[in-house]
Amino acid sequence: MTGLFSKCHTCRQPVSLEDRICGRCGAQLHVLCPSCGQETFIQSNCRYCRSSLYVVCPDKNCKKTQLISPGGRCRFCGAQTTDIKPD
């Protein structure tokens, strides 16, 4: 691995910020930022505009705060959390 490092949002395996998928669990590591539209590594804030990448599930029975997911769905209940879809 080269470049800056972080951890996979799913399995916590160390990954490069340039990696597209986690080599351990296969999770997609980039999403489109809902604020600026740039593709960014899944972490607390967008690498480009610094907007938060946390979303709150809109399902009235869930309402959990979580990092935006590549599939745009709540990782707890499966409800749609964003209209932005991965490539």
C-alpha positions in Angstrom: 0.0 0.0 0.0 1.1 3.5 -0.7 -0.2 7.0 0.2 -2.3 8.0 3.1 -3.9 5.3 5.3 -7.2 4.8 7.1 -9.3 1.8 8.0 -12.1 0.0 6.2 -15.5 1.3 7.5 -16.7 -2.3 7.7 -13.9 -4.6 9.0 -11.4 -2.0 10.3 -8.6 -3.4 8.1 -5.9 -0.8 7.3 -6.4 0.5 3.8 -4.9 3.2 1.6 -7.2 6.2 0.9 -6.7 5.3 -2.8 -8.0 1.7 -2.5 -11.4 1.2 -4.2 -12.4 -1.9 -2.2 -11.2 -3.5 1.0 -8.8 -6.4 0.3 -10.1 -8.2 3.4 -13.9 -7.9 3.3 -14.6 -6.5 -0.2 -16.4 -3.4 1.0 -16.6 -0.4 -1.4 -14.4 2.3 0.1 -15.6 5.4 -1.9 -18.9 7.2 -2.2 -20.0 10.4 -3.9 -20.2 13.3 -1.4 -23.8 14.5 -1.2 -22.6 18.1 -0.8 -20.0 18.6 -3.5 -20.5 15.5 -5.7 -16.8 14.5 -5.6 -15.9 10.8 -5.1 -14.4 10.5 -1.7 -13.1 7.9 0.7 -15.7 6.9 3.3 -14.6 8.7 6.5 -16.1 11.3 8.8 -15.8 14.1 6.3 -15.4 14.6 2.5 -11.8 14.9 1.4 -12.7 17.8 -0.8 -15.3 20.0 0.8 -15.1 18.7 4.4 -18.8 18.2 4.7 -19.9 15.5 7.1 -20.5 12.0 5.6 -22.8 11.0 8.4 -26.5 10.5 7.7 -29.4 9.8 9.9 -31.7 7.0 8.8 -35.1 8.5 7.8 -37.0 5.4 9.0 -39.1 6.5 12.1 -38.3 3.2 13.9 -34.6 3.4 13.3 -33.2 7.0 13.2 -29.6 5.7 13.7 -26.7 8.0 12.7 -24.1 6.3 10.5 -21.5 6.9 7.8 -23.0 7.2 4.4 -23.0 3.8 2.7 -22.1 3.1 -0.9 -25.5 1.5 -1.5 -27.4 4.4 0.0 -29.1 2.2 2.5 -29.2 2.1 6.3 -26.8 -0.5 7.6 -29.2 -1.3 10.5 -32.6 -1.5 8.9 -32.0 -1.2 5.1 -34.1 1.9 4.5 -32.9 4.3 1.7 -30.7 7.0 3.3 -29.6 8.9 0.2 -30.4 9.2 -3.5 -26.7 9.1 -4.4 -25.7 5.8 -5.9 -22.2 4.3 -6.3 -20.5 4.0 -9.7 
